Amino acid sequence: MPVSRALRVPLLLAAFLSIASPAHAYLDPGTGSMILSALIGVVAAVALALKMFWYRLVGWLRGKRRGPAAVEGAPAADE
């Protein structure tokens, strides 16, 4: 059964990328902690972005306004 041209390209790309060449590299013990701290930073940034999105969504659904005008007791601009 012939493989279509559209399927042949991804199959060849996967085959070429699966061939491993020797990496003559040294990873010292500090590299693991560097990768771990970068991973923790990425997780913290994603968590903060989700938190900000969640509070904006909840505020929008409740109809609350943002900014100084939303504070009760604050003088208006024309006062």
Secondary structure, 3 states (H helix, E strand, C coil): CCCCHHHHHHHHHHHHHCCCCCCCCCCCHHHHHHHHHHHHHHHHHHHHHHHHHHHHHHHHHHCCCCCHHHCCCCCCCCC
